[in-house]
Structures are given as structure tokens and as C-alpha cells.
Amino acid sequence: MKKLFCLLLALTMVMSLAAPVMADDPVTVTVWTFQAESEEPTAESNRFLKLAEDWNAEHDDIKIELVNAKTYDNVITAIPTSGTPDIFQMNWEYAPGLAARGAILDLTDYVENDAEFDKDDFLPAIWNLCSVDGHIYSIPFTASTTYILYNPKVMAAHNWDHFPETMEEMLQCALDCTELNEDGTIKTVGLHPTFPWHDTVLWPVAFGADWVDEEGNVNFNNDGIKEAYSFQMQLIEALGGYNQATAWGTDYYSTRCTTTDPVLTGEAAMRFNGDAGLAGFEESADQLDLVYGEDYAIAPLPTNMLTGGVFAINAKTENPDAAWQVMAYLNGKDAMAYRAEGGYGRGNFMPRISALQALEDMDVTESVKTAAAMLQSAELRSFPMSGYVSEYLTAISTYMGEYFAGNLSLDDACAEVQAEAEAAAADIS
């Protein structure tokens, strides 16, 4: 009996050693982006897919499940009820509201305690878009500022041999280059203040205006703000009024960064544009055999606005530590340098300084290299973050739009924004 027991024990030990060790199932971290699906391998959506594939090939414990082409509505519908997605793209201005509702994770400890993440490698102004009351709720994955695209030949034809160096010069140059036909219709646009879109905060930054005072209180009804919107109104009036100016912008909206872009065709001397469109703009210029610096160029505003795309982590995620590891990877130095090559290898703008510097050694367009250098050296500001930022921006868009349309005076429009933003601030205090 004793010999049989020893034999069975030995057999059990051998079988135990021979049997494979069953590992726990890997954790799956779902990531949703707004990036459009594309057949072009170098498109942003496919670069994210490649990053996910590389991660999955090297990790057995955590797997990334990435889905592109999601929308803001998709995210807002999903996150109140489940932990999917774990990580999602979000417009920077919505983060405070989501944080206030407890919908996204406070990332402060992760950021501060992850030495490899290197927060200091990011453009300083970008963190203003990710923090509320000293807490970090999102991580920047793109950086975008606005530049002036201009046609030196159109400007030279109106006696301007240099790009304006101040906002006063820019206004004069725009007025000088604006031409109307005999019937009053637009012939040439000097600078359209709302094309290709109505940016509610671009021009105040250019004039050095502030939206809050030193104590962080709403401060919209001030001289700097009024100077900025008066600048825009003068350009609208030079173009024949609000209706004609906006109609021109509507007609030309689909032409931006194509071969029929009004700056490339000489129908506009200048226009502002987000730097994300620079690669497409230059690609169109190449198709027309135009030369950078002669037929078209870019320049920064004296003081520039900085915005960016962000990623947030769902507060309902079942695996916050794993989600942070994926977040840190997708927004890490190597990943951003890879994404900086951009679609068709024409370059893309990242919020990491190291990625912007990496563009210098890449075979990307000269305009993109110029813009990347500007991002590192320009004076950049961002809209002050708060729990009522979304309401503040909505009020600006609403009432200043009414001012441009001639339905409110400048003083009344500013007062309305001030009152609505103050009420929103009071609601969360």
C-alpha cells in the first residue's frame, strides 16, 4: 500500500510539472478615437492602428482594442453606463464638465508619479487645457495653433513688401488688399475674419486680451476684448457687410487647402487656418507648381492661440492602471514622433517638444517645419480652464455672432457674455 501511495504521488508530481501553467486572460483596454478611417496607410487613424498592433505584439498581459471613427455623441452615450471605452478622444473644452460629473478619471497621480511619461516634454501652454483646479483630467495628443496663410504676390500688388508685424499693420494690410467690384461684390479678400470658421477666441489672443482677471473671475467686458472684435467688424464692413462676407465664406469653405483655395488662386491675400491643414495646403500648392516663399507662405500672429485634442480615461474603467499604461504609451515620446510624420509623410503637429524637434530631421514639407519651429518659440496662450468653460465659450459664440450680424452693439454683446459667464461660474461655486 505504501509503495502504491508513493507511486501515485510521484506520478502526480510529474504530471504537475508537465502540465502548462494557465496564465490569466490578458486585460483588454479599449481606445476610441475620432480619426476618420482611411485607405492611406500613413493617415492618423492607421498610425494609431499600427501603434496598437505594435503594443499587442509585445505585451501578453494588456491588449489594446482600438476603434477609429467614433464621435462625441458615441462617447457621451457610452460612458455613463459602462467602462467601455476605457480611453477616448475628447474635445479639450468638454473635460471640465465630464470631470465635474465624475465621468473621467483624475490622472494627476499617474502623471506626477510616472517618470518615463515626462510631463515637462509637453508644450507648457497645453497643460492649461488638461487641468482644472490643479487636477489633470486629460492628456494632450495633438497640438494646434492658428497661422496666417498668405499670398506674397497679392500683397505686393497692393504695396506690401513684408508680412505685417503688428495687429495694426495687419488691419491696414487687409484693408489695402480688399477690393470690391463695381457692383459691390467681393473681388479680392484682404483677410476674412471668420473664414474658414468663426473662431470665438482666436482674435482676442492676438490682441493680448484676457478672459479672466488675476483672481480667475470672468473678465470679458474689457477694452482688449472689444478691440479684438472691433478689428473683426472692420474687416466684415470692408467686405460689404455681414451677409456678403459670410456668403463668400460659405461659398469658399469647401475649397480650403485644395487647389482652389482663395490664397493659392490669388482671390485672397491672407486667411487664418489651423496648422493641421498646412500639409494639405502645401500638397495643393505643389500640384499647382507654386513655390513656397514666392507664391504662398505662412506666418504666425503676434500672439497665438493654442488648442489641442485630448484623451481621457473613463471613470468606470475596470482596469485604471492598465488604461494608464496604454495612455502613457499612445502619448509617449516614441509614439508622438511616429505620428509627427503625418499623412502622406507631410508632417503633423504634436504637443511634445521632442516630437516637434524630430520633424526637423524628417522628410516633411518646409511649411510644416516652419510651423513646428514656431510652436516651440511663439508666445502661445490657451483659453483658461474652469468648470464653466463650455458655457463661457457658448456665450461668446452666441453673442459675438449677434454683434457681427448687426443685432447687438459691441457693448451690449460683451455685457451679455459677461453676465452669462458669471451666472455659469456662480452655478458651480
Legacy VTK file of the C-alpha trace (Angstrom):
# vtk DataFile Version 3.0
C-alpha trace
ASCII
DATASET POLYDATA
POINTS 429 float
0.000 0.000 0.000
2.822 2.334 0.929
4.587 1.600 -2.397
1.345 2.346 -4.310
0.898 5.661 -2.473
4.482 6.719 -3.300
3.989 5.766 -6.921
0.793 7.821 -7.201
2.459 10.808 -5.500
5.407 10.675 -7.876
3.088 10.390 -10.884
1.083 13.395 -9.674
4.240 15.482 -9.331
5.414 14.546 -12.820
2.031 15.417 -14.335
2.035 18.707 -12.467
5.437 19.620 -13.838
4.468 18.593 -17.341
1.156 20.454 -17.448
1.266 24.001 -18.882
0.756 26.879 -16.484
-2.529 28.567 -17.359
-1.954 32.326 -17.401
-4.698 34.784 -16.575
-6.537 36.190 -19.559
-4.965 39.449 -20.718
-6.624 42.719 -19.796
-8.219 44.435 -22.777
-8.077 48.239 -22.903
-10.489 49.763 -25.408
-9.493 53.013 -27.090
-11.876 55.139 -29.166
-10.681 57.919 -31.457
-12.484 60.378 -33.711
-9.964 59.773 -36.507
-11.579 59.028 -39.859
-10.880 55.629 -41.356
-8.740 55.796 -44.470
-7.147 53.544 -47.065
-3.988 55.666 -46.852
-1.538 53.725 -44.614
0.009 56.892 -43.205
-3.306 58.515 -42.197
-3.670 59.317 -38.493
-6.220 56.546 -37.952
-3.876 53.958 -39.409
-0.927 55.265 -37.427
-2.953 54.651 -34.268
-3.786 51.140 -35.501
-0.091 50.465 -36.122
0.765 51.627 -32.613
-1.891 49.281 -31.204
-0.580 46.373 -33.271
2.981 47.003 -32.096
1.881 47.100 -28.471
-0.162 43.892 -28.771
2.762 42.084 -30.369
4.978 42.929 -27.409
2.538 42.527 -24.496
0.769 39.413 -23.264
-0.797 40.958 -20.173
-2.530 44.003 -21.703
-4.079 44.180 -25.151
-5.279 47.320 -26.949
-8.582 47.203 -28.797
-8.655 50.371 -30.890
-11.704 51.702 -32.734
-11.497 54.750 -35.009
-14.232 56.948 -36.500
-16.148 57.369 -33.245
-17.905 60.645 -32.446
-18.512 62.843 -29.440
-22.108 61.555 -29.310
-20.863 57.949 -29.308
-18.669 58.695 -26.306
-21.263 60.652 -24.343
-23.812 57.875 -24.872
-21.429 55.105 -23.792
-19.518 56.344 -20.748
-22.400 56.938 -18.285
-23.360 53.267 -18.363
-20.205 51.189 -18.768
-16.426 51.034 -18.593
-16.201 50.904 -22.376
-14.361 52.673 -23.846
-11.555 52.742 -21.294
-9.792 55.594 -23.142
-11.463 58.019 -25.507
-10.738 61.107 -27.549
-12.457 64.280 -26.418
-12.588 67.979 -27.261
-10.491 69.774 -24.638
-13.291 72.123 -23.556
-15.623 69.289 -22.519
-13.249 67.749 -19.985
-14.184 70.060 -17.063
-17.866 69.219 -17.386
-17.141 65.495 -17.561
-14.827 65.786 -14.570
-17.480 67.623 -12.569
-19.917 64.752 -13.259
-17.342 62.172 -12.219
-17.271 60.705 -15.719
-13.495 60.790 -16.245
-10.589 59.700 -14.097
-8.359 62.133 -12.217
-4.943 61.449 -13.761
-2.861 63.693 -11.528
-1.153 60.924 -9.535
-0.444 58.879 -12.651
1.167 61.829 -14.419
3.172 63.012 -11.436
4.437 59.546 -10.468
5.329 58.224 -13.921
8.862 59.498 -14.535
9.037 57.979 -18.022
5.959 59.904 -19.124
7.927 63.180 -18.807
5.284 65.843 -18.471
7.941 68.539 -18.972
8.384 67.434 -22.591
4.974 68.901 -23.455
4.454 72.481 -24.595
3.764 74.359 -21.343
0.554 76.008 -22.539
-1.029 72.669 -23.438
-1.428 71.658 -19.797
-3.816 74.520 -19.220
-6.217 72.601 -21.470
-5.878 69.446 -19.381
-6.113 70.732 -15.822
-8.918 72.097 -13.675
-8.211 73.433 -10.174
-4.801 71.762 -10.125
-6.067 68.343 -11.181
-5.190 66.699 -14.508
-8.171 65.083 -16.225
-6.948 64.605 -19.785
-3.747 64.123 -21.754
-2.955 66.065 -24.954
-2.404 64.008 -28.080
-2.396 66.834 -30.635
-1.385 70.492 -30.537
-2.881 73.063 -32.818
-2.370 76.741 -33.225
-3.505 79.097 -35.943
-1.338 80.687 -38.597
-1.895 83.127 -41.383
-1.630 81.639 -44.865
-0.796 84.423 -47.301
-0.030 85.213 -50.923
3.046 87.485 -51.190
2.211 88.442 -54.788
-1.262 89.695 -53.904
0.204 91.695 -51.029
2.969 93.114 -53.271
0.362 94.204 -55.809
-1.123 96.354 -53.028
2.243 97.838 -51.992
3.078 95.460 -49.157
6.589 94.015 -49.431
6.557 92.357 -45.991
4.161 90.484 -43.783
2.555 92.702 -41.118
4.378 92.683 -37.811
1.620 94.105 -35.592
-2.152 93.801 -35.474
-2.413 97.450 -36.543
-0.329 96.673 -39.641
-2.355 93.531 -40.305
-5.583 95.521 -40.295
-4.169 98.105 -42.667
-2.733 95.458 -44.978
-6.060 93.604 -45.026
-7.970 96.786 -45.834
-5.467 97.727 -48.553
-5.776 94.303 -50.191
-9.566 94.181 -50.060
-11.193 95.011 -53.396
-14.842 95.155 -54.372
-16.195 95.035 -57.908
-18.143 97.977 -59.348
-21.386 96.272 -58.346
-20.180 95.999 -54.749
-19.452 92.267 -54.794
-16.181 90.908 -53.486
-13.252 90.786 -55.896
-10.313 90.192 -53.532
-10.355 89.489 -49.806
-7.606 91.079 -47.741
-8.308 88.982 -44.649
-11.611 87.305 -43.916
-12.083 87.317 -40.119
-14.425 84.311 -39.972
-13.128 82.119 -42.817
-12.763 79.176 -42.790
-14.614 79.136 -39.466
-15.810 81.528 -36.804
-13.161 81.201 -34.100
-14.540 82.705 -30.918
-11.212 83.104 -29.130
-8.523 83.471 -31.807
-8.510 87.240 -32.226
-8.644 88.228 -28.535
-5.408 86.274 -28.014
-3.793 88.122 -30.923
-4.636 91.390 -29.171
-3.362 90.141 -25.818
-6.806 90.271 -24.232
-7.752 88.208 -21.185
-10.982 86.369 -20.417
-10.459 86.281 -16.655
-8.854 88.662 -14.179
-5.920 87.910 -11.884
-8.246 86.213 -9.411
-9.725 83.996 -12.101
-13.056 85.811 -12.270
-14.900 86.323 -15.565
-13.480 89.364 -17.351
-14.950 89.549 -20.840
-16.329 93.077 -20.809
-12.950 94.822 -21.178
-11.130 97.056 -23.661
-8.825 94.357 -25.037
-11.733 92.097 -25.933
-13.586 94.978 -27.561
-10.533 95.939 -29.595
-10.281 92.405 -30.967
-13.926 92.180 -32.033
-13.850 95.704 -33.431
-10.935 94.551 -35.620
-13.081 91.747 -36.982
-16.028 94.040 -37.579
-13.913 96.485 -39.602
-12.892 93.619 -41.893
-16.513 92.497 -42.262
-17.631 96.011 -43.159
-14.811 96.339 -45.728
-16.126 93.173 -47.387
-19.551 94.696 -47.891
-21.199 93.744 -44.637
-22.033 90.615 -42.681
-24.313 88.920 -45.198
-21.932 89.307 -48.123
-18.887 88.380 -46.057
-20.449 85.223 -44.629
-21.843 84.217 -48.038
-18.334 84.445 -49.512
-17.019 82.280 -46.659
-19.759 79.712 -47.255
-19.013 79.565 -50.978
-15.294 79.045 -50.418
-15.445 76.774 -47.375
-15.012 73.546 -49.337
-12.019 74.992 -51.233
-9.756 75.467 -48.223
-6.428 73.653 -48.620
-7.359 72.497 -52.134
-6.027 73.723 -55.480
-8.841 76.303 -55.497
-8.037 77.718 -52.073
-8.514 81.505 -52.436
-4.995 82.229 -51.160
-3.469 79.919 -53.778
-5.636 81.315 -56.584
-4.978 84.959 -55.626
-8.567 85.670 -54.585
-7.415 86.366 -51.029
-4.267 87.973 -49.684
-4.439 86.273 -46.291
-6.535 83.887 -44.271
-6.097 82.156 -40.946
-6.020 78.405 -40.682
-5.278 75.721 -38.129
-1.842 74.248 -38.610
-3.330 70.795 -39.103
-4.258 71.922 -42.623
-0.774 73.032 -43.637
0.297 69.731 -45.167
-2.803 69.590 -47.376
-2.373 73.228 -48.306
1.199 72.628 -49.439
0.241 69.457 -51.291
-2.269 71.509 -53.300
0.374 74.180 -53.923
2.711 71.506 -55.270
0.028 70.363 -57.700
-0.120 73.942 -58.996
3.703 74.156 -59.230
3.707 77.026 -56.751
6.831 77.882 -54.777
6.868 78.363 -51.015
8.041 81.873 -50.126
7.177 83.246 -53.554
3.610 82.197 -54.324
2.484 81.387 -50.797
3.824 81.410 -47.252
2.772 81.153 -43.619
3.289 83.454 -40.668
2.219 83.494 -37.021
0.013 86.033 -35.336
1.894 88.280 -32.874
0.412 86.225 -30.014
-1.093 82.883 -30.876
-3.876 80.675 -29.609
-3.092 77.090 -28.660
-5.662 74.325 -28.647
-5.357 70.581 -28.814
-7.028 67.216 -28.919
-7.065 65.225 -25.683
-7.535 61.684 -24.413
-9.388 60.929 -21.187
-9.914 57.741 -19.183
-13.414 56.548 -18.371
-14.049 56.745 -14.624
-15.895 53.425 -14.901
-12.910 51.555 -16.324
-12.333 48.261 -14.536
-8.579 48.480 -15.127
-7.352 52.033 -14.433
-3.692 51.052 -14.056
-3.691 49.185 -17.376
-5.560 52.068 -19.013
-2.870 54.476 -17.820
-0.115 52.269 -19.242
-1.820 52.381 -22.636
-2.491 56.111 -22.319
1.164 56.779 -21.499
2.262 54.647 -24.454
-0.028 56.272 -27.038
1.035 59.717 -25.841
4.667 58.862 -25.243
7.714 60.284 -26.987
8.206 57.464 -29.496
4.530 57.301 -30.449
4.304 61.042 -30.988
7.487 61.134 -33.043
5.987 58.416 -35.251
2.687 60.284 -35.608
4.557 63.528 -36.331
5.362 62.195 -39.818
1.692 62.743 -40.659
-0.439 61.651 -43.569
1.487 61.066 -46.793
4.651 61.895 -44.836
3.874 65.618 -44.937
4.091 66.173 -41.214
1.758 66.552 -38.255
1.886 68.627 -35.070
2.310 67.070 -31.660
2.167 68.637 -28.193
5.508 67.083 -27.225
8.554 69.280 -27.816
10.648 66.218 -28.692
8.204 65.288 -31.474
8.266 68.815 -32.884
12.055 68.712 -32.854
12.021 65.320 -34.587
10.262 66.932 -37.564
13.465 68.799 -38.371
15.141 65.546 -39.464
12.122 64.149 -41.306
11.357 64.381 -44.997
8.315 66.606 -44.445
7.262 69.894 -46.005
9.080 73.139 -45.269
5.906 74.860 -44.134
5.349 72.155 -41.536
8.940 72.508 -40.299
8.446 76.264 -40.099
5.231 75.850 -38.141
6.843 73.304 -35.799
9.615 75.792 -35.036
7.008 78.484 -34.388
5.158 76.231 -31.952
8.334 75.912 -29.915
9.241 79.592 -29.945
5.996 81.558 -30.313
4.131 83.126 -27.437
1.251 80.695 -27.003
-1.833 81.115 -24.875
-4.859 78.947 -24.285
-8.337 79.607 -23.008
-8.470 79.498 -19.193
-9.879 76.206 -17.986
-12.660 76.081 -15.426
-15.756 74.110 -14.601
-17.832 76.513 -16.693
-15.566 76.746 -19.756
-18.134 75.192 -22.110
-20.829 77.662 -21.076
-18.387 80.572 -21.396
-17.379 79.587 -24.938
-21.004 79.085 -25.960
-21.911 82.557 -24.708
-19.027 84.105 -26.657
-20.046 82.361 -29.860
-23.701 83.286 -29.450
-23.499 86.961 -28.543
-20.464 87.946 -30.585
-22.128 86.305 -33.564
-25.102 88.573 -32.921
-22.740 91.542 -32.864
-21.240 90.632 -36.245
-24.743 90.218 -37.670
-25.630 93.728 -36.525
-28.233 92.588 -33.998
-26.351 93.796 -30.922
-23.946 96.637 -30.236
-20.426 95.702 -29.188
-21.032 96.951 -25.649
-24.295 95.043 -25.313
-22.823 91.831 -26.741
-19.871 91.947 -24.347
-22.186 92.662 -21.422
-24.366 89.675 -22.329
-21.350 87.358 -22.454
-20.102 88.732 -19.136
-23.461 88.169 -17.440
-23.987 84.647 -18.812
-20.448 83.520 -17.978
-20.732 84.967 -14.450
-24.005 83.081 -13.942
-22.376 79.843 -15.112
-19.458 80.415 -12.741
-21.838 81.037 -9.848
-23.697 77.792 -10.547
-20.611 75.674 -9.878
-19.218 77.640 -6.934
LINES 1 430
429 0 1 2 3 4 5 6 7 8 9 10 11 12 13 14 15 16 17 18 19 20 21 22 23 24 25 26 27 28 29 30 31 32 33 34 35 36 37 38 39 40 41 42 43 44 45 46 47 48 49 50 51 52 53 54 55 56 57 58 59 60 61 62 63 64 65 66 67 68 69 70 71 72 73 74 75 76 77 78 79 80 81 82 83 84 85 86 87 88 89 90 91 92 93 94 95 96 97 98 99 100 101 102 103 104 105 106 107 108 109 110 111 112 113 114 115 116 117 118 119 120 121 122 123 124 125 126 127 128 129 130 131 132 133 134 135 136 137 138 139 140 141 142 143 144 145 146 147 148 149 150 151 152 153 154 155 156 157 158 159 160 161 162 163 164 165 166 167 168 169 170 171 172 173 174 175 176 177 178 179 180 181 182 183 184 185 186 187 188 189 190 191 192 193 194 195 196 197 198 199 200 201 202 203 204 205 206 207 208 209 210 211 212 213 214 215 216 217 218 219 220 221 222 223 224 225 226 227 228 229 230 231 232 233 234 235 236 237 238 239 240 241 242 243 244 245 246 247 248 249 250 251 252 253 254 255 256 257 258 259 260 261 262 263 264 265 266 267 268 269 270 271 272 273 274 275 276 277 278 279 280 281 282 283 284 285 286 287 288 289 290 291 292 293 294 295 296 297 298 299 300 301 302 303 304 305 306 307 308 309 310 311 312 313 314 315 316 317 318 319 320 321 322 323 324 325 326 327 328 329 330 331 332 333 334 335 336 337 338 339 340 341 342 343 344 345 346 347 348 349 350 351 352 353 354 355 356 357 358 359 360 361 362 363 364 365 366 367 368 369 370 371 372 373 374 375 376 377 378 379 380 381 382 383 384 385 386 387 388 389 390 391 392 393 394 395 396 397 398 399 400 401 402 403 404 405 406 407 408 409 410 411 412 413 414 415 416 417 418 419 420 421 422 423 424 425 426 427 428
